[in-house]
Amino acid sequence: MADTNDETQVASAEDRGRVVQLVLGSLAAQTLRAAVRLRVVEIIGAKERSAAEVAAEAGTQPQATTRLLRALAGLGILQERAPDSYTVTSAGALLDAGRPDSLAALVGIFGEPVMLRAWEHLDEGVRTGSTTFASVFGTDFFPYLKEHPELSAQFNEAMSQATSATAAQLPQRYDFSRFTTVADIGGGDGTLLSGVLREHPALTGILYDTEEGLAQAPRTLGRHGVEDRCSLVVGDFFRSVPEGADLYLIKSILHDWDDDQAVTILGHCRAALPPGGRVLIVEPLLPAAVTPETAGLYLSDLNMLLNVGGRERTRDEFAEVCDRAGLAVTSVTQLGEGNAFCLIEAAAVTG
Ligand SMILES: C[S@@+](CC[C@H](N)C(=O)[O-])C[C@H]1O[C@@H](n2cnc3c(N)ncnc32)[C@H](O)[C@@H]1O
């Protein structure tokens, strides 16, 4: 057994390096956020540019710009091809806000000071199990968004960007031909539902969310050309969900809430299900035991604790909340290679 009092004991360079690298993670996130705010990737574009050229266009101080570009090159967002000559890498290109598969808004929201305030109190959150967002701001996260439309629009865009890969994969990975109307519960700006409706022209859709959640939806549905087949319904999923659908899609919603709240939302979906209808939960599954490959999921789990009071769940935990809502899980499938999301299909328990 290691003697922790042994003064001759020296940590390996690898172990020290790992800890230091982890500690620098929040600085890396802020470096990416600054790159997005200064439009560094758009300015460099497909060319090779010097720091002075970037500074002139961004309106920034040249020497500080050199320091930012070097840091971005170290993080793999840029490449320094020759001294003071930078290009954008394929990963860096995702910071271009104009790309359809951009992650710029996602970078923005994870570096957003309002989102990070709850994290300053992670120790308190762990000591008490409380949602520290509420103790810092005196209100819960979604009511806070309602009062801050700019942040709400940024959040909606970040959710859309986080969902775009799933919106591209889901239409092929699930048999939608059995259904006529899909309701997306807490569907935000409609990125996911648009993906499904576009690939399945016989389907109609209902996009259900709060007023602020739906604020950007008309633009998204219009961009995908599905606005004629999709109605927008404003409401509160703790009170009810719209009737008239035979598939209730619910992505990245249950993880925002504790078990009792998740059961309430699922119970409303259960009450609206016609015979033969299904609920389709789209969320990642926590593995039964921790694996390093799923480190991001455990960080997301803490984020849910601190910012919204929710949690990520294992397969058994999803089955349990479904069961409490009068639903039985009928299948669980992985969405696809490189996508942590799973499709958890559930049907009403009858009799
Ligand atoms: C994490 S986002 C997920 C959005 C979308 N389903 C996705 O995966 O991109 C949570 C969504 O739940 C919505 N929401 C929060 N509280 C709600 C409520 N009480 N009733 C209906 N929608 C709500 C938010 O407006 C937001 O669009």
The ligand as a Gaussian input file, in Angstrom:
#p B3LYP/6-31G(d) Opt

LIG

0 1
 C      -33.067000      20.718000     -22.453000
 S      -34.263000      21.516000     -23.463000
 C      -34.568000      20.226000     -24.658000
 C      -35.155000      20.747000     -25.939000
 C      -35.334000      19.702000     -27.037000
 N      -36.243000      18.629000     -26.642000
 C      -33.985000      19.140000     -27.443000
 O      -33.686000      17.991000     -27.135000
 O      -33.237000      19.866000     -28.088000
 C      -35.701000      21.471000     -22.419000
 C      -36.955000      22.044000     -23.040000
 O      -38.035000      21.893000     -22.105000
 C      -38.854000      23.047000     -22.184000
 N      -39.633000      23.175000     -20.943000
 C      -39.170000      23.463000     -19.706000
 N      -40.192000      23.479000     -18.821000
 C      -41.316000      23.191000     -19.523000
 C      -42.689000      23.039000     -19.154000
 N      -43.084000      23.174000     -17.867000
 N      -43.585000      22.707000     -20.112000
 C      -43.190000      22.559000     -21.411000
 N      -41.903000      22.692000     -21.825000
 C      -40.976000      22.998000     -20.882000
 C      -37.843000      24.157000     -22.386000
 O      -38.445000      25.343000     -22.868000
 C      -36.869000      23.510000     -23.364000
 O      -37.247000      23.731000     -24.700000

